[in-house]
Amino acid sequence: MNIKLISRALGVVLCCEAVAMLPSLGLSWAEQGSDKTAFMASIAITSMAGSALLLTKPRTMQVGYKEGFIVATLAWLILSVFGALPFYLSGATPHLVDALFESISGFTTTGASVIVDVETLPQGILFWRSFTHWLGGMGIIVLTLALMPSLNVAGFRMFKAEVPGPTKSKVLPKVAQTARELYKVYLIFTLAQIVLLKLAGMSWFDSFIHTFGTVGTGGFSSRNASIAAYDSVAVELIIVFFMILCGISFTIHFSLLRGKFRTFYKDPETKVYLSIIAASVGFVTINLMNDAGYDLAKALRQALFHVSAVISSTGFLAEDIHQWPDFSRYLLVLLMLTGACSGSTACGIKVIRIIIIFKSLSNQMARLTHPQAVIPVRLGNTVIPQEVVTTVQNFFVLFIASMVFAIGLLVAMGVEGNTAIAVVASSISCLGVVDSSTTLVNLPAAAKLVLTFCMFIGRLELFTVLVVLNIKFWRK
């Protein structure tokens, strides 16, 4: 195993994180905030650790599968650990476990928070808190590959280990080039939404905060009431548009920007994703009108916003959905677990896996009546290899098993059953909307650590982390 190359890659990641803290330090300095010293110390510690790792000189830059999995896993872990320093040193979260929870929730784009009153936080901390969404949304390994061309030799192994979804592929021959082009799309969406939110009446600061939370599909806000604090149709529609957009594979967006419009119309996952949104908005609208007494305009507005927020795993709130009728709340839970498209910044099981599972079940029933028939799983005109189908089925079983195990651990720690189900399901789906900060802050420290692990494996889609934890992985 190429330990020195792993160390060097992690050094690049930490140096990138130190640089990423500079805008927050700038805001703190301009505001003369109480978090200024915390950011100076955090940047110094992070940059020194990164520089120390960069001193290693690997004999070869060849990245094997083991190195790819280790870097993908450890990068998220050390990012979260060092990213927790500003929260802890500034006193925003007085306990180290809470600081780690907030940091991992940010980088994994979960958006669950243990901070009850975010409006009391200094601007530097608020900016860093949401910027972790932006960094984690596209994926830190994609950023590393974009900035470290020397890993091009076998960098696609790191790309595959980190980027979610069962059908990921490069859009360009070189993986570093792929990473840079995907980040260009990411930047275009980010800048466009910042400007649109400013035009809709938000301050520049709030526009940045909510854009990071939208394109990274994370959901941290600078307001306790989230998007409900603005009570603006224009703001909600802009955010809805980008939540849905960022729930679609970025390789599709890249193709669209290159003029390949047929790629969008031919992609079965995108079609099903948009169809699920349309159908769910219809069902929730009808339910809110019938059981909650909403008029059509209000029901449609709330249904569109929250269906988009949940299926994209963003988690912004435009009103208190915990008071909604049972049907709408249960439907939102199903959408939370489903998630958006593979290759997007969203989490959850992913639409492509749901499609493959249903097609596989349909084929299995067909084979019961026609045992000799060869019926492959197809997506459009593409035949899905049986290996991929099996992997998807295994993922689904592992996803449910991980949830059940984590729920059992929380219940054993004294957490009430319904609360345990809600927080585990939302954590492993990387969606904080089901949680409330009051509920989370009152959980035992051990329970918070279980939830951080759920967020961690949920963002890296189970296999990457669990493979590294497997004893056989470390054998030669």
Steps between C-alpha positions, in 0.01 A plus 500: 500500500631844404481668842707801395268576209199474731669743740580742219141493367365565850750782536358665188148462643598665830679786327190556286291507818732756661462724192121445509491646854650832384172663384347424842804657667459803275137540607596462865775759461269748327228446760753491788317188605574283798590214265803676348754332729331163451542518123860617522583207725302255285674611182841476665437150637345371175768645273784367718347151501451513123851628438647224715318237294612666177865450597469130420647402164340188351712293264209460261181695436304188404168483683361151552151409613606472865657845497191641332266364766725609786543856368128531430415390853774677696462826306143542624600402852796736538309781326225466757740478795698808400182672379362465853777721642330837428176383664678376811762772540245781448260352755220466243479139616648468851539123481747326268247234395253774403770677297581177317129435441448847352809466280411154365141611448635785290752307290262208441231756399260363760400832655406361844610739772561498874500883509159620621536872420711552187414870481729567798803357317762738357509533120830319464362184665175521301696534178731207583203290611330538161821496297562145625186407303646647185830320548334169581229524235707427192742297705841577638664222300370656178658827615824325590520335159432833334790657688743208495557387138781271609232256615367466144679169451233308686294778653176358366519241777477780755227666293292179498560440870372845600237607245158354584293280270520164320553635148770762537734558209742762383369768266850561362797266446709635790348487847658829615351665192164342584523635855582853382215506248249377760617772738450759226134395478481513880643853501261616227201381703642658816562843348165500320304426817691755708411774253136390467448485878651848534261629233213333689577708808751305707815664630826394336595308813172308517517437124836328543384301804185365336669437166763284669219311669308458173763397244666281763152371592581547868243740646685702765345845530596826671145523642340289771182471291698409186341626175171567682667809650489675159138416409585570135357312203788620281764370743322166534464452123868578439603251769254237369645533150857447618408223746340302217785590264770385742312176555575408137832340405769759432618295205159574345549871566846483346352342187230767482758779521681337208179506296414129535133554584395149404699366797253668735187377322635146463615452859248267673611594850437871441156425356400288799645755745296786350192277479529410870522870586195586287290215640603570860423871469155406370430257786626736772306794352174303507569372852578848636182638344280219632648437845676825593256751349755669272380682189638383165771767470639443850478121476679493163768744620578300814479163326738604221754647740511217753480212251799655319683564829456143623561296183814705427609441864536876547266538795408869489168584667241753387263409785471244780433173316481310829144634528398364158252211456643150544476409131717793389758442774529128422535577129784742581675225698482270195642778282776558755608138483472494118720804438575652160718391206839333507782742426312789662587671828204327668507188716254218580458169322485677159235477230715284273521230766124511559444454126740205483343334806148525357609380158686210661190404701285519186743277311509253787120465492511456122756221537267313737258446213771469233794322673706466182466861392805731504365835614773760565443819697488794259521874544372636172703319237782417740529156656609519864764232580390246759799602713354852531154363579646282777697793640186714510307226678783458751509877556128507573529217754805662660323838515204353690724283722715801593189698592361219716835452677543873570140531625562206732811669639314824569209321668751312716641838605157608621383699196123475443411265211331746262774756558767237431332398172464862387854614575667186362294501179573868440869466588572203273304676224702818571189711555457713812139607447355221717718600792462804721800657670320473835460124455859447389666712769328296770628167368782322686850561363528133400176529300637805317811302409281222357315760291828652377602154382160462326555831320852393410402165345190654344703761314756244381221254423587224745732283291799737496516530879403141581756363255776689684370368835514142371797305638552324165557840335828541692635159412748481213 
